[in-house]
Amino acid sequence: AFIAAMNQKAIELGLADTRFFDSTGLDPHNVSSARDLAKMVAASSTYPLIREFSTTRDGSFAVKGKTLHFNNTNALVSSSDWEIALQKTGFTNEAGKCLVMQAWLNQKPVVIVLLDSWGRLTRIGDANRIRRWVEHLALQGAGAG
């Protein structure tokens, strides 16, 4: 029932290229596109709890009497250079190392989708390059007026 609800929500959000076969995101039959992931990030950003949990640097919580610890795998959430509203990292052999996030760049929310990064830190470097590019474009635009 949960997978069916996930697929129904995808339809409601207009995610034409997205299909879920399990809830972990690890099944190779789960598919999406960069466009759909951007829509999913935008929709998810309306949920305060998702924003909070996805951008928390580290923490711990109790499950069935055991304390579980976690560390966010996106180093950018710890950076004072970034204002990240929501993010999700991921990896499967099929998709590679991925990062989706909504961040504030030049006082505007920007969704970044990075798929199939080859190196362990490539997606972080790519996100930083995108930020610098957006900031550079904004400076050029400000100078043109």
N, C-alpha and C positions, 0 to 999 in steps of 0.2 A: 504494500500500500504506500510506503514511504517513497519508493522509487517512482511509482505512478504519480504521486503528488509532485515530485521534483520535475518530472516531464511535463505535467500539466502547468506548473508555474513557468517553465521555460516557454511553453506555447503562449501563455498569457503575457509574458514579457516580450514576445515577438522574436524569440531566439530560434531562428529558422534552421541553424546549423548545429544545434545542441541536442544531444541524446544522452540520457543517463542510464546506465545498467547496474550501477551500485552506488552506495552513498559515500564511499571512501575516496572516490576519484582515482583509484588505482587500477580499475578494470580497463584494459586496453580498448574495450568497445565504447567507453565514454568518449564522446567527441564534442568539439565546439570549434568556433572560429574566433579570430581576433575581434571581429565586429561584435559577435555575441558575448564574448568575455567583457568587452567594454560596456555593453548594455547591462550585463550582470553586475559589474562593479558599481555602475551608477545606481542600479536598483538597490543593491546591498547597502550602499552608503546612506540610505534613509533609515537604517536600523542602528540606533545608538549602541546597542550591545555588541553588534558585529564590528562596528568601528572601534569600540574600546578593546575588545578581545584581540582583534587582528593587529592592533598597533601597540599592544603591551609588550614591553621589552622582555620581561621574564616574570616568573611567578610560580606559585604552587597552589594546589587545591587538593582537597580530600575526596577520594573515591573509594567507597566501600571500606572505610577505615584506614586506607593507605594514603600517604601524601605523595602526590605526583608533582614533579617539577618540570617546567618548560622554559625554553629559551627561544625567542623569536628568531627564525632563520634569515630574516631580512635585516641586515645590519643598518639599513637606512633609518629604521625606526628609532635608533639610538643617536642619530646624527642631528645636531642642532641646525644644520643647513637645510633640513627638510621639514616640512609640515605635512605629514601624511595623515589623511583622513581615514583611509582603509587600505588594506593590502593583503595579498595572499601569494605565498611562494608555493611552488609545486615541482614535482619531478616524477616522470615515468620514462621508461626506455623509449616509448613511442613519441612522447612530446618533448623530451629533454627537460632542461632546467627552465622553469617559467616564473614570471613575476607579473602580477597585475596589481595596479594600485591607483588610488585617486589621491593626488597631492595638490597642494596649493602652490601655484607658480604665478608670480606677478599678480597676486591677489585674485586669482581665478582658479576654480577647480579644474584639474586636467587629469584625464584618465590615461594611464600608460599601460600598454600590454606588450610584454616581451616574451616571445616563445622560442623554444629550442636553443637557448644559450649554450654554448659549448663548454665554457670554462666554469669553474666553481664560483668565481666572482664576476663573470662577464655580465650577468644581468644587472648587477650593482653598478658596474662601470658604464653600461649602456644607459641606465637610468640617469646617472650623473651627467653623461654627455647630452642626453635629451634636455635635462634641466638647463644646462649651460646654453644650448642652442635656443631654447625658448626665451631665456633671459636676454640673449644676444639680439634676437629678433625684436624683442620689446624695446631694447635700447635703440635699435635702428629706427623703429617706428616712432619713438619719442623724438628722435633727432630730425625726422622728416617733416614734423609739423611745424 
